[in-house]
Every structure is written in structure tokens, then in C-alpha cells.
Amino acid sequence: MTQLKKLTLLHSNDMHGDFLAKQIDDDLLGGVSMLSGYLQKVRKEEKNVLYAIAGDMLSGSLIDSEYKGISTIEITNLLAPDVVTLGNHEVDYGVGHLLFLEKCAKFPIINANMYIKNLQSRMFDSHCILEIDGMRILFIGVLTETVLAQTSQEALIGPIIEVKDAAAEVGKICNSYRTEDIDLTVLLTHVGFEEDKKLAAALDPDWGVDLIIGGHSHTYMEEPTVTAGIPIVQAACGTAQIGRFDIWVDTQKNCVDHFEWELIPINDDHCPRDRALEEVINSYKEETDAKYSRIITRFADVYTHPVRNQETQLGRIFSDIYRLSLGVDIMFLGSGGIRKKEMGPIVTYEDLRAAFSFDEALYRVTLNGAQLKRAIRWILREEAFCAHTEFYQFSGGLKIVWSRARQELVTLEYEGQPVADNQKFRIGLHAYHYRNMEDFLKVSLEEAEQNEASRKLSTSSCDVLEEWMIHKEIIADPADVRLEIVDSV
């Protein structure tokens, strides 16, 4: 006789220290207070409830940056997740600091494919088995290949980065721990939606993976995508929503009989506020407000950075500040490093640090014209417009015309003149992009240093911005188009 048991599996991903609710017209949306309220409500209403987070708890908010993730771990402890996997931003404060944060966490953190290379030893538990109402649920954590770039300075640390290798690692764990007593097997991934589909297709059906709960690509979904019979879901990003599975598990066949899934908005219509948690959040907020409320400058208008894969107003402003401050010919400013969608007209230190939550060193490298063309062709490949890849905001003086339909660099000019292959250009880069030039620009550091030795220009990218801005009464968008896209596909 079939025996079905209901499991409610709630999930978040890419929360990025998104603690505070946002006021949208007359309504509050998101924030961990109402998220906690919803979790508590469901835990009271349903018999069997688990809550999982698919990576990137850290980075992206002022409070998280100020306390280097300690605040996030404390607040997440109060949300009481049952299992969490690592995202690429968990290593933003360094691998050593991540291991410290793990000790602060009261919840299990799993990852199957981050290794100490010379020992071939995993840094974290690869999986955990949770027992609830007689059911045994196996969770396995898999991390994005982006972590390789983040940890490239850690010579002894590295992940398995290929999908086929990650699939084999999942198989190893399933073969070893998915015994006949395991009723449900869930992959908690942080590889992005497209990679999740590849991963699902690469899994052996005999391994018995039932669900993939993912992160990294911030994908908003109205229903699960099923690949190779495996439902794949994400819950966008932040705390404005939470994914909810209601699963009826066949405990005799050890599989999903049927399920329902929806993306639940976290709003004050049906999510009560957790006042105790609000007090903890406000204690952190009061500390940061006192430090960060001072005014830095004024913008001539409200300027925006709505998406990462197009030229933006804030991108023009900040890339020009770096170019002029550092004395380089061209600044390549990573679009993903600008974490606010709009700023101004009054700009406070809080605005600046929220926009640039990653305070990195700045480097100068020298590329010849041929290498610059190669880098721009790589940056503007079609994947950049339809996937989560590195994209750049370019400083003034550079003029690029790119044909998407032909995948062709139509025009590349510097200061009004065509770029010659033998010209030399000093390029400014943040440390993350400097360390990963070959992956992001298709030009290796070794190649660049044949032109001229690279140089660290500043230990703090935020210091550079602040010092420039405090001496300007009003800053306006230069409004000159550096990147023109023609022949859209």
C-alpha cells in the first residue's frame, strides 16, 4: 500500500544581506522580519516543514559589509534554516573568514565540491540527511564555477568546476549515502539556472535526485522547469519572495508522488512581522546609520544602473572618476560591482558603500590595440546579453560600435581616432578582474606584462571614489555614448 507523507520545503537564494523591507507605495515588501514571520506561520500551520538556502547569504548590503558577514550569520541563525549551501559570495571576505563564519552558524553549511587541493579533502560536509516524521531527506550542495575566480589567490583551494565533474560528484555521494532509507534527494546548487538544466541532464536517473533548488542567476520563476524529469526552481533574489514546495512523498518507493510549487511574495498581506528579529536588525542599522549618513556630494539628477549588460548613467560616472583619479587611459568597471540601481540627487557615504559593497584594490595593466579589440569582442559576445557573465562600463574617450547580429566590432576608437593594433593603452581594473583577466578579457596577465609591468594603484577603490566626489559640488552624467549596439538580434 502506498504511504504518502506531506513535506513543505521552503527555500531562498541570493539573499545578499537583504535585511530591510522596502516601502512600495503603501505596502511593505520583503525584509527578514516578514520573511521570519512567514516561516513561523508555516511552521505552525504545517506538520513537516524544512527551510533551505541555496547560497549567497552574504554581500550586497551595507550592514553585511560593515560587519563582514557576522551580522548576516546572526540574523540567519534567527531564521533557523535547516540547511544552507555555499554561494560564490560566501568567499568575498576570504576563505579563512568563511571558516570562521561557519563556526558562528547554528545551521549546517554543505558543499560537495570545494576541496583542499593537495589533500583532496573537502572543506565542508558534502551533504546532510535531515529526518522529519520518519522521512529521511538527503541534501547535497554544489557551488558555481565563479568561486574558482574568487578563490584563485588561495593556491590550495579549488572547486570542481565542470558540470560533468559536478554530476559525477553528486553520483559519488548518492551512491554512498542514498540508501534505501532515503525518501527524498535534493540538490542545493549555486550554479545558475542554465547550468542547473545541464546538471540535471547529466545526472544518472539511478542516482535518484528528485529536486534541484538553485541560485546564482537570480531567476524569477512562475513554475518549475523540468529537465530529465527533475523539477528545477529558484526564488529570484533578496527577501521579497520565498519558494514553497508542498511535496507528497511516497515513503515506500522513496520518491515524489506529486508536488505543488509557488513563489510566495513576502508582504504585509499575509506575512506577519517578527518584532524580536526587527530589534536585532535595527541595532545593526543604528550603528551603520550613525557612521554612513554624512553627505558626500550631489548629483545633477537621479541616475540609474538598471541592468548589468548595458551602458548606464552610473557606469559612465564612476568609470570616469576612476579613469581621471588613477591616470589610466581607459577604465574597465565591472557592471556587477555597482550594487545600486539608482543614486541621487543627494549622495551619502551610505549610498556610496551600498553601491560599491566590494572595496577592492585597483590595478593598472597595459594592453596593445590588438589585445584591446580581442578583450572587447569577448566581453560583448552574445552570451553577455542573455546570461550572467562579466560585463563592463567603459570610461570616456572610448567609442565602441558592436553589431550583435554579425558578432562584429564595427568601430573601436580612442579619443576620436581608430585604435591601431600596436597602440598601447593603460587599463584600470578592480582586483577581482585583474586576477581573472584571462577568463574575463581573453587576455592573460602574462601577455599584458609583455607590454608593461602591471601595477597596484590603490588598495581601496572606495577611497578613490569618496576622495574625488567630496571635492565636487555637483556631478552630472557625461551622457556621451561609449558603447553603441547595432543590428540587435
Sequence and secondary structure as in RCSB ss.txt:
>XXXX:A:sequence
MTQLKKLTLLHSNDMHGDFLAKQIDDDLLGGVSMLSGYLQKVRKEEKNVLYAIAGDMLSGSLIDSEYKGISTIEI
TNLLAPDVVTLGNHEVDYGVGHLLFLEKCAKFPIINANMYIKNLQSRMFDSHCILEIDGMRILFIGVLTETVLAQ
TSQEALIGPIIEVKDAAAEVGKICNSYRTEDIDLTVLLTHVGFEEDKKLAAALDPDWGVDLIIGGHSHTYMEEPT
VTAGIPIVQAACGTAQIGRFDIWVDTQKNCVDHFEWELIPINDDHCPRDRALEEVINSYKEETDAKYSRIITRFA
DVYTHPVRNQETQLGRIFSDIYRLSLGVDIMFLGSGGIRKKEMGPIVTYEDLRAAFSFDEALYRVTLNGAQLKRA
IRWILREEAFCAHTEFYQFSGGLKIVWSRARQELVTLEYEGQPVADNQKFRIGLHAYHYRNMEDFLKVSLEEAEQ
NEASRKLSTSSCDVLEEWMIHKEIIADPADVRLEIVDSV
>XXXX:A:secstr
   EEEEEEEEE   TT  S EEETTEEE  HHHHHHHHHHHHHH SSEEEEEES  SSSSHHHHHTTTHHHHHH
HHHH  SEEE  GGGGTT HHHHHHHHHH SS EE SSEEEGGGTEESSBSEEEEEETTEEEEEEEEE THHHHH
TTT TTEEE  SHHHHHHHHHHHHHHH  TT  EEEEEEES HHHHHHHHHHS GGG   EEE  SS    SS E
EETTEEEE   STTSEEEEEEEEEETTTTEEEEEEEEEEE BTTT    HHHHHHHHHHHHHHHHHH SEEEEBS
S EE   SSS  HHHHHHHHHHHHHHT SEEEEEGGG   SEE SEEEHHHHHHHT     EEEEEEEHHHHHHH
HHHHTSTHHHHSS   EEE TTEEEEEETTTTEEEEEEETTEE  TT EEEEEEEHHHHHTHHHHHS  HHHHHH
HS  EEEES HHHHHHHHHTT S B      SEEEES  
